[in-house]
Amino acid sequence: MACCRGCFCCQCCCREGETRTPEELVRAAGVQAVKSLDYDRCINEPYVEVLEGLDNKKARKYEAVRWVMVFVIGVTVGLLGLFVDFFVHLFTKIKFSVVADSIEKCTDRGCLSLSLLELLTFNMLFVFIASLLVLIEPVAAGSGIPEIKSYLNGVKIPGIVRLRTFLCKAAGVLFSVAGGLFVGKEGPMIHSGAIVGAGLPQFQSITFRRIKFDFPYFRSDRDKRDFVSAGAAAGVAAAFGAPIGGTLFSLEEGSSFWNQALTWKVLFCSMSATFTLNFFRSGINFNKWGSFQLPGLLNFGEFKCSDGDKKCHLWTAVDLGFFVLMGVVGGLLGALFNCMNKCLAKYRMRHIHPKARFIRVLESLLVAMVTTLVIFLASVLLGECRDLSSPTTHNSTTAFCWQVSGSEDINSTIRQFFCSNKSYNDMATLLFNPQEAAIHQLFHQDGTFSPATLSIFFLLYFLLACWTYGVSVPSGLFVPSLLCGAAFGRLVANILKVELGLHIYSGTFALIGAAAFLGGVVRMTISLTVILIESTNEITYGLPIMITLMVAKWTGDFFNKGIYDIHIQLKGVPLLEWETEVEMDKLTASDIMEPNLTYVYPHTRVQSLVSILRTTVYHAFPVVTENRQNERDFMKGNILISNNIRFKKSNIVSRAAEQRRRCQSMKSYPSSELRNVCDDQSAAAEPAEEGEDLLQQMLERR
């Protein structure tokens, strides 16, 4: 603990001299690709001088500036979410509009291959751009949550909070989501928010080194990590419209150091991000500025029964039994997902990452091509025509697609591929829409989805999402997990309605299924419960969501860890767990200490240093003094250590104590003869007789 978090206290925490990627560093030197951060403030002379120069008035000003920085971080993250959401929906709307019109025209003409070619062109072009951005900054790949979790735990990964990473992450997630990959933008939003928190209060950037400001505050490891916690929480709040959930996310999954003052600042930052995003999205969608109707990028809408259905209820106590079973199944599916993704990640580290970088681009394009073919063929061949006789009277106030004016209800996202005017293609409705629209369809659509469609959709999304998470594009995992779980929950609801004839609300089972699968994958409890409650705006769902997440976590933990912890382990990051293993309670200090320690003296031959560096894999060695009473026992068994001895007869013959000290120093000399002679002489505890030249004898024997 002390070695990982407290080393090099007085060093500068803002240096970013390493230009290689973490993957290259991990392959080259294992866990040496990262370094530790300081938890406590550095008590050195410059810091003490700064403290002494601050009077009460300046201290209050310093705290006021801190609050201003927290507010600016929240507003910036909210504007970032607005930017990402706008362009993702713009690109997606253009793509699906062009392809849907082409399919309608080619249905009678028999030119569906042209429609497939158009969809492939859109998707592969977007994914290619996202992969190129990751080539510029490899750290921008993935969701970034494992890296931010490691950073907040006290481990600094090179380039993880740089401006270039932020630009590649924010721009790359636009094209990866618009490219039809089964990924989400919520995870990259958390990483981007953390980068904003790390960069804005510093008033400096490695990318723009020539631009310097006279602002010496907020540059210690502790201050920087506090702002990163606030930025990560703001990213969660902007993604889900859940400021409290974002605060708990930083507390539960992020920071391993927390205080009461940080809680209030992080919550304020999350609120700023949520309401900034809500203000602009509500104004753009409804043309009513200040209405605050769209709090986050992903909102689940309003869960309520139809006005005319007297038997409808959201959930009852009897349903809790089914929810527990769904939690068990969700934990098993999540464990299977994590196991498969871990195997894929290991395969990439062995066979793809060591090769040229363009191989990663080819892998991303292959995933995009396969995903596009699956979406198109499944929508055309595997969909069933379902009746639209049941009107959708609820959820009319929920908008999830960008428009110039007005809102778009849930009926506007149905797809009638190869179906009559009074029916819709259920598979195309789920696949030929943005992922948020598919979630709303599973949560709130009064029309039914066939069990075969739900089963095929779940299987396809499960396999492709597992394959996609880990390719060289910015990608999140929340939305694909929610879609898989929602399809699973909707399938359970259909079976209970048809087979058992129960009067249940299908949207509730879809929500519980989404929570079960997501909990089985990420293994989050408190923060995920609050995030889902805030996303549904329904506090009555608190108990079933909490029970489902606990059961899913317990079931999944029986087999493996969460997906983020698995990727942290694969990257070789020395993350300190909250709780130790049971076996570690029986260990003592001697069990983890190195018995044959390699160390050096203040005066050591260059030849010995070269030998040490050639025969060891680590690059840090303790420097010990030579005048210790227990030197004989301390040096026993060590090798490759040499003392810079000046062979002068006048000093050798002078004192017997000098001879013993030098003899002990020669124990680890590279020459085996010197070690043997010294071992033979070390048995005698009495000092040698005056005038006996011990070292002269050893030199003659050599």
N, C-alpha and C positions, 0 to 999 in steps of 0.2 A: 504493500500500500504506500509506504513512504517512498520507496524507490520509484514507483510509477507516477506518483502525483507531486512529489516534492523536490525532484532533482532540478538542478540548474535554476535556482530560485531567482537569481539576480540577472539572468540572461534576458535578452530582449525577446518578447513574445510575439513580435510582429514580423519576424524574418521569414521569408519565403524563398530561400535561395535554391531549393531543389526544383528542378524542372522536369524530372521524370515522373511518370504516372505512378500511382500507388501499386498498380498491378506489376509494373516493371520493377519497382522497388521491392515488393514482396517476393517476386521471383528471384531477384538478385541477392537479397539479404534477409529474407524471412520477415520477422516482426520488426526489423530495424528500419523499415520504411516509415515508421511513425516515431513521434517523440512525445514526452509527457508535458503537460501543462501544470501550472501552479494553482493550487486551490486557495491559498492564503496570499494576502498582499506581501510583496517583497519588502522586508524591513532593511533597506539599505540606505546609504547616505543620501542619494538623490531623493528618494521617497520621503525620508524624514525631513529634509529641507522643504519639500513641498508642503508637508503637513504643518511644519512650524510657520510657514508663510501664509497659512490660511487662518484668518480670524473668523469670528462668528458670522459676520456679514458675508464674507467670501464663501464660507461653508454653505450658507443658505442659497447663495447664488449658484454654487456648484450643484446643489441638489435640485434647484429649479431647472438648470440646464439639463440635468439627467431626465427629468420628467418631460421636458420639451423633446428630447431625443426619442423617448419612448413613444410619444404621440406621433412624431414624424415617421418613425418606423411603421407604426400601425397604418397611417394614411398611405404610405408608399406601398406597403403590401396589399392594401385594398385596391389601389390603382393598378398594381401589377395583376391582381386577379381579374379586374375589369378588362385589361388588355388581353390576357390569355383567353378569357371566356368569349370575348367579342370575335376574335379572329378564328378561334376553333369553330364556333358556330357559323361564321361566315364561310370558311372553307368547306365545312361539312355540308352546309345548305347548298352551296354551288355544286358540289360533287353529286349529291343525291338528287338534286333537281335535274341535272343533265342526264344522269344515268337512268332515272325513273322515266323521264320523257322518252328516252331512247328505247327502253323496254316496252313501253306502251305502243310505240310506233312499230317496233319490230315483232310484236306478238303475232300480227297477221302476216307480215312480210317474210318472217322466218330468218331474220338477221340478228338473232340474239348474240351471236359471236361478236358482232360489232359493239354491242352494249357491254359485254364482258371486257373487250379490249379497252373501252373508254374507262371502265372502273379500274382496270389494271394500271392504266396510264396515270390516273389521278393518284392512286394509292402508292405506287412505286416511286413516283416523283416526290411526293411528300416525305416518304420514308427515307429516300436517298438524301434529301436535304437534311433531315434530322441526323442521319448517320455521319454526314460530313461535319456537322457542328460538333458531334461527339469526338470526331478525329482531331478537331482543333483543341478540345479540352476533354480528355477521356474521363475525368472525374465527374463530368456532367451526365454520364450514363446511369441508368437505373432511377430509382426513386430518390436516393440521397438520404433516406431516413437512417439506414445503418451508419453512414458516415457522420451524420449530425448527432446521432446517439453516442457514437464513440467520442466525438469532439466534446460533448457536454459531460462525458464521463472522465475527461481529463487527458485524452489522447488526441494529439494533433496530427491529422493526415495532410500531407502536402497538397496545397491547391484547393482545399475543400471549401474555403470561404473567399475565394478570389473573385474579382470582378469579371474576369473572362469566363469563369465557371458559371456565374450568374447569367451572363448574356447568352451563352450556349444552352443553358438549361431552360431559360424562359422562352427562347425562340425555338429550341428543339422540341419542346413538349407540344407546341402548336402543331407541328407537322407530323409528329408521331401519332397524336390522337386523331388529327384530320386524315391521316393516312390509313385509317381503318384497322390499325392494330388493336388488339384486345388489351389496352392499357388505359390508365386514368391519368388525370392531370392533378389530382389532389396530393399525391406524394411529392412530385416536383415542386408544388406550391410550398410545401413545408420546408424543403431545402432552399428554395429561393428566398423565402422569408427569413431563414436563418442567415443567409448571406447578406441580406439587407441589414439585419441587426448587427452583423459583424463589421460592416463597412461604413455605414453612415456616421456613427458616433466617432469614428477614428479620424475623419477629415484627412485621410491619406489613402493611397492605393499604390500597390506595387506596379500595376499597369501604367499609371501616370506618376512616375517617380519625380518628375520635374516639378509637379504641382505640389507645393508644400504650404501648409497653414501652421501658424503659431498657435497650436491647440494641444497642450501636453496632457490633457485629461483623457480618461476612459481608455487608456492604452495598456493597462495591465491585463494579465490573463483573467483575473476574476471579473473585472468590469466587462471585458469583451465577452466572456462566457455568459454573463447575465443578459447582455443585449441579444446574444444568439438565442437564449431561451425565450426572450420576448418575441423575437422574430419568428421562431418556429411555432410558437403558440398563435401568433397572428396569421401564419400560413394555414393552420388548421381552422381557425375561426373564419377566414375568408373562403376556404374550400367548402365547409359544411354549414356556415352560418351559426357556429357554435362557439362563442367566446369562452364560456365556462369550460366546455370540453377541451378547447385549445389550451387553457391554463392547466387543466389536469393532465393533458398529454405531456406538456413540458415537465410537470412534476413527476408523473409516473414513468414515462418512457425516456425522458431526456435527461434532465440534470440529476446528478448524484450529490449535489450540494445545493441546499435551499435555505431561504430565510423568510421571515414574515414580510419584510419590506419588498422582497422580490416578488412575492405573490401579488401584492397590490399593483405593482408596476406591470407585471405580465398580463394581468386581467385588464388593466386600462389599455394596454397595447392591443389586446385581442378585440376589445370593444371598438377601438378606433378603426381597426381593419374591417370589422364586420359592418359598421354603419357607413363607412366610406364606400364600400362596395355596394351596399344596399341602396344608398342614396343615388348613385349613378345608374345602377341597373334598373331600379324602379322608374327613374325618369326616362331612360331610353326605351324601355319596354312599354310602359303605360302612358308616357308623355305627361306624367303627373309628378313633378319634382317635389320631393319631400314626403312621398307616400310611404316609403319603407315597406315594400311588400315582397322583396326578393332578397333575403338576408345572405345567402351563400351561393356558391357555384353549383352545389348539389343540394337540392331541397326535395324532400320526399312528398311534399304536398299534404293536404288535409285528409285525414282518415275519418270518414263518417258514413253512416248507412244512408240509404235512400229514404226520402221522407215517407213514402208509402209502404215501406217494408217494416211492419210492426214486430216481426220475429227476429229481425237482424240485431246483432250485438257485436261489439268489437272483440271481446273475449270474455270468457267465464272461468270460474275456478276449475271446471272440468278440463278446460283446454290446457291447463298447466301441465298435466300429465303428458300430453302430446308434445308440449314445448320442451320438456325434459328429454324425451326421446329424440326430438330433433336436435337438441344440443349434443347428445351423444353421437348421433350420425354426423353432425357438423364437425365435431372434434376428430372423428375418424377420417372424414374426407379432407380436413385441413392437414392432418398428419401425413396422409398420402400425398397431398399436393406438395408439402414441404420436402418430403423424401424424394419425390420425382424431380423437383426443381434443384435440389442439392446435387443429385446425380448429374443433371444437365450442366450445372455450374462447374462441377469438377471436370467434366468432359471439355468444357470450353477452356478452362485453365490449362489443360494438358495439350489440347490439339488445335485450338483456335488462337488464343492470346499469344503464344510464342511465335506465331507466324506473322507475316506482314500485316499491316493495319487494314489494308483494303479487303482482307479476308473477312473482317468483321462487318464491313459494309455489304459484302456479298451475302453473309448470313442474314443480315437485316432485310435485304431485298428478297431473299428466299422465304423468310417468315412472312413478309408482306404479300408475296405472290401466293403462297399457300393459303393464307387467311382470306385473301380476295376470292380465290377460287371456291373456298368453302362457303363464304357468305353468298356468293352468286348462285352456285349450284344448289345449296340447301334451300335458298329462297325460291328458286324456280322449280325444283324437283320434289322437295320434301315437305313443302307447306300444304296445309289443308284449308279449305274455304269454310269459314265460320260465319254464323248468322249474326247480323247486326241489329236484330229486332229489339234487343235490350238497350235502351238509351242510356247514355252516360250523363247523368244529371249532376253528379258531384265533380269536384275538382275543377270547376270552371274558372276559379280564381287563380289557378296555378299556371304560371307561364314558364316554359323551359326552352323556348326557342327565340332567338333574337328577331325582332321585327321593328319596322319603323314606327308603327302605331298599333295599338290594340294588343290583345293577347291571343294565344293559340291554345284551344282546348285539346283534350286528349284524342278526340275523333280525327283531328287533322293529321295525326301521325300514323294512321292505319294505312296499310298498303293493300291494294286490290289486285295484285299480280295474278292474272289468269283466273279471276273470280268475277262473279256478277256484281252489279251495282249495289245489291243489298247484302253483300258478304265481303269478307276480307281474308287475305292470306295471313294466317297467324305466324308462320315462320318468317315471312318477309317483314311483317310488322315488328318483329323483334330484332332482325338482323339489318334491315335497310333503314335504320334510324340511328340518330346519335344515342350513345349509351344511356344518357340521362332520360331520354324519351322511352327507351326500352324498360328502364326501371319503373317509370311512371305507369307504363302499360301493365306491368306485372303487379304493381301495387294497387292500381285504381281502375283497371278496365273491367266493366261489368260483363262484357263478352267473355267467353271461355276460350282457353287454349287447350288443345287436345293433349292427352297424356303422352302420346308419341312425340308430338312437337316439343313439349317441355323436356322430355327425356333426351331427345337428340340435341336440343339447344344446350342443355346442361353439359352433356358429354363433350360437345364441340368447344364450348367456352372453357371448360375445365382443362382440356388438353392444350388448346392453343394459348390460353393465358399462362399456363405453366411453362410452355415453350418460349413464350415471348418475354417473360420477366427474366432479364439477364442479358438480352441482346444489347448492342451498342446504340441505344436510343434512350432519351429521357422517358421514363415510364413509371407509372404508379400502379398500385395493386388494389386500391380500395374499391374502385368501381367494378373491375372484373370480378372481384370476390363477391361484391353485393349482387351482381347479376347472376352469378352461379347459385348463390344461396337463395335469391328470390325465385329463380326457376324451380329449385328444389322445394321450397316452401309452397309455391303455387301447385306443384305436382301433388304434394301431400294433401293440400286443401281439396283438389279435385277428387282424389281417391276417397277422402272422408265424406264428401258430398254425394258422390255417385254410389259408392259401395255401402257406406253406413247410413246414408241419408241424414247426416247431421246438419243442423242449421248453423253454419259458421261463416265468418267474414273472411273471404279469401285473401284480402289485402293484409290482414293481421298475420296469417300464416306465411305469406310472402316476406313480410318484414322480419318475422322470427327466423325464417330460414336464412335470410341474408345475414342476420346477426350471428347465427350459429356457424355458418361457413366462414365469415370474416373473423370471428373469434377463434375458430380452429386454426386459421392461418397465421394471424398476427399475435394471438395470445394476449390481447389487451383486455382489461376488465373495467376499471373505474372510468377512465377517460372515454373508452369506446361506448360505455353505457350512456354517459352524459351526451356524447356526440349524437348518438342515434335518437335520444329523447328530444334534444334540441332540434334535430332535423325533421322530426315528425310533428313537433309542436303539440304533443299529446303526452301529458304526464302520467296518464293511466297505463301507458306501456312500460313504465319504469320497472315494475316487478317482473313481468315475463322476460324482458330484455336482459335484466340482471341475472336471473336464474339461468337463462339459456347461455349467456356468455360464460358464467362460472362453470357450468357443466361441460361446455365445449373446451374451455381451457384445461380443466382437469383431465378430460379424456385425451386431448392432444398431447399434454405434457407427459403422459404415460409412455409415449412413443418417441417424441423428439421435441426440439425447441421450436420457438416461433421463427417465421421466415426471416425476420430482420436479424435475430441472434445467429441464425445459421450463416447468413452472408457476412456478418461481422467475423465469425470464426473462420470462414473461408478466406477472408482478406488478411488474416493473420494479425488482427488488431488485439492487443492484450486488454480486453475489456474486463473490468472488475465487476463481478456479479453482486447483486444485493445480498444474497444468502449463499453461504458456502455449502459445499457438498457434505454429506454425512461423514464420509471417510476422512475429511480434513479436520474434523474435530479431534481425532486421535493422533494427529501429527504434532511433532515438536520441531523446534528450530533446527535441530541436528538432522532431521529427515530431509530438509530442503537445502541444506548448506552443501557446498562443494568440498569434498574431503581433500582433493589434490588441487589446491588453489595455486594459480599462476600469478605471481606478483613480481614487482621490480623494486630495486633500491634507488635512492636518489642519484647515485652514480653507477651507471650500468654501461657495459660495453655495447657498442652498436651491433656487433656480431650477435650478441645474445638477444637484443631487441628484434633483429631480423629473424632469428630462429623462432622467437615467440610468435611473431606475426605470421610466419609461414605454417606453423603447426597448430594454431588456434583459429576458431571461427568467430570469436568476438573481438572487439576492438577497444575494450576498456579494462585496465588492470590497476589494482591497488598498489600504491607506492608506500613501502614500509621503511622504517628506520632500522639501523643496524645495531644500536646499543640497547638491546633488550635482554633481560635476564633469562627469559624463557625462549630465547631464539632457537635453541636446539630442538625443543619439542615443536615449536611453531613451523620450522622449516622441514621437518621430517616428511619424506615422501614427495617433496616438490621437485620439479625438474625445470631445466632450461632457464635458470636464473643465475646470473653471474654478477660479481662485484668488480668494480674497476680498481684492481689492486695494483699499487705501485710497488714493485719489488725493489725495495731499498734495504740493504743489509743493516744499515744503522737503525732503522725503525723496526726491523724484524726481531733483532736480538734484544731490543730494549726491555720489553715487558712481556711476561707470559700471558697476561690477560689479553693483550693485543693479538697474540698468536691464536688464542682460542676463538676470539671474535672473527678473525679472518678465516680460520678453519671452518667455522660454521657458515660463513658466507660462501665458501667454496663448495659446500655440499651440492649445490644445484648447478655447479659449473658444467658446461657441455662435455668436458672431458670426464669419462667414466673413471679413470685412474685417480684423478683428484678427489672425486666423490668417495671412492673406496678408501683411500688413505685417511680422508677426513672422518669417515664413519668409524674407522678403526681407532682413531685417536680420541673420538668423542666419548668413548666409554670411561675414560679416566677423568674423574671429577677434580682431582688435585691439579694445581697448576704445574706446568712442566718445569724441570729444573732450569736454573738460571744458566743461560748460555746455550741452551739447546735450540738449534735452529730448525724448527719443525717445517716451516714452509720451504726452507732450502732443501730439506730431504725430499719433500714432495716434488719439487722442481727437478731434482736430480733423477728421481725415479721416473718422471715423465720423459 
